[in-house]
Amino acid sequence: PGFGIDSVSLPSSMGGRWYDFLRVNATADKYIICWCQASVRPCTEPDEFMVGMGTVEVLEPQFIYPSQCESTFGGWRSWTTFDDCCCNFQEAGAVGCKDETSVEYQTCRQFPS
């Protein structure tokens, strides 16, 4: 288990303090993050990533549309994902993401899945 060999970050920013993995496909768990100096050539083999950088914790998503939504509408929240947005519309009783031509679906598809 883990991020897999294809889970290499984008080039660092903020003076090497920020690494963006965009999306990961990983089981919820804590993972050790390792680094490889790739200025001369790309790092491609696992044994090239020898410098430990710390850990990252991958959490289960709170909302998975349509199966894991709140059962009652508790109010509008600030959405962070497509599923969160679609669930919130479903909780409010709207047609929402069941209709891909709806305004709600178009609104929600702007968020990452």
C-alpha positions as CSV (number, residue, x, y, z in Angstrom):
1,P,0.0,0.0,0.0
2,G,1.0,3.6,-0.4
3,F,1.0,6.3,-3.0
4,G,2.8,4.1,-5.6
5,I,5.8,4.9,-7.6
6,D,3.9,7.1,-10.0
7,S,3.0,9.5,-7.1
8,V,5.7,12.0,-7.6
9,S,5.1,15.6,-6.6
10,L,5.2,18.6,-8.8
11,P,8.4,20.7,-8.5
12,S,8.7,22.3,-5.1
13,S,7.7,25.8,-4.4
14,M,8.2,28.3,-1.4
15,G,11.9,27.6,-1.4
16,G,11.5,23.8,-1.3
17,R,9.0,23.8,1.6
18,W,5.9,23.1,-0.4
19,Y,5.3,19.9,-2.5
20,D,2.0,19.3,-4.3
21,F,0.9,15.8,-5.1
22,L,-2.3,17.0,-6.7
23,R,-4.3,13.8,-6.1
24,V,-3.2,10.6,-4.5
25,N,-4.9,7.2,-4.7
26,A,-4.1,5.8,-1.3
27,T,-5.8,4.0,1.6
28,A,-6.4,6.2,4.7
29,D,-3.2,5.8,6.7
30,K,0.0,7.7,7.7
31,Y,2.8,7.6,5.1
32,I,6.5,8.5,5.2
33,I,7.5,11.0,2.6
34,C,10.9,10.7,1.1
35,W,12.8,13.0,-1.2
36,C,15.3,12.7,-4.1
37,Q,17.4,15.5,-5.6
38,A,16.4,15.5,-9.2
39,S,18.1,18.5,-10.7
40,V,20.5,16.5,-12.9
41,R,18.1,13.7,-13.9
42,P,14.7,12.5,-12.8
43,C,14.5,10.1,-9.9
44,T,12.8,6.9,-11.1
45,E,13.8,4.1,-8.7
46,P,12.5,3.7,-5.1
47,D,16.1,3.4,-3.7
48,E,16.8,6.9,-5.0
49,F,14.4,8.4,-2.5
50,M,16.6,8.2,0.5
51,V,16.0,11.5,2.4
52,G,13.1,11.4,4.8
53,M,11.0,14.6,4.7
54,G,8.3,13.7,7.3
55,T,4.9,12.1,7.2
56,V,1.5,12.8,5.7
57,E,-1.8,11.5,6.8
58,V,-4.4,10.5,4.2
59,L,-7.9,10.7,5.7
60,E,-11.2,9.1,4.5
61,P,-13.4,11.6,2.7
62,Q,-16.2,12.9,4.8
63,F,-18.7,12.9,1.9
64,I,-19.1,10.4,-0.9
65,Y,-22.0,11.2,-3.2
66,P,-24.6,9.8,-3.2
67,S,-23.9,7.0,-0.7
68,Q,-22.3,8.9,2.2
69,C,-24.2,12.1,2.8
70,E,-25.9,13.6,5.8
71,S,-29.5,12.4,6.3
72,T,-30.8,15.8,7.1
73,F,-30.1,19.3,5.9
74,G,-28.2,21.2,8.5
75,G,-27.6,24.3,6.3
76,W,-25.3,25.4,3.5
77,R,-21.6,24.8,4.1
78,S,-18.4,25.8,2.3
79,W,-17.7,23.0,-0.2
80,T,-14.3,21.6,-0.9
81,T,-15.0,18.7,-3.1
82,F,-17.5,17.6,-5.8
83,D,-19.0,15.0,-3.4
84,D,-19.4,17.5,-0.6
85,C,-21.2,19.9,-2.9
86,C,-23.5,17.3,-4.4
87,C,-24.3,15.9,-0.9
88,N,-25.2,19.3,0.4
89,F,-27.7,19.8,-2.5
90,Q,-29.1,16.3,-1.9
91,E,-29.5,17.1,1.8
92,A,-31.4,20.2,0.9
93,G,-33.8,18.2,-1.3
94,A,-32.6,19.6,-4.6
95,V,-32.4,17.6,-7.8
96,G,-28.7,18.4,-7.7
97,C,-26.2,16.1,-9.2
98,K,-28.7,13.5,-10.3
99,D,-29.1,15.6,-13.4
100,E,-25.8,16.5,-15.1
101,T,-27.5,19.4,-17.0
102,S,-28.6,21.0,-13.7
103,V,-27.2,24.3,-12.4
104,E,-26.3,22.4,-9.2
105,Y,-24.2,19.8,-11.1
106,Q,-22.5,22.6,-13.0
107,T,-21.7,24.3,-9.8
108,C,-20.4,21.2,-8.1
109,R,-18.2,20.0,-11.0
110,Q,-16.0,23.0,-10.4
111,F,-14.6,21.3,-7.3
112,P,-12.1,18.4,-7.3
113,S,-13.5,14.9,-7.1
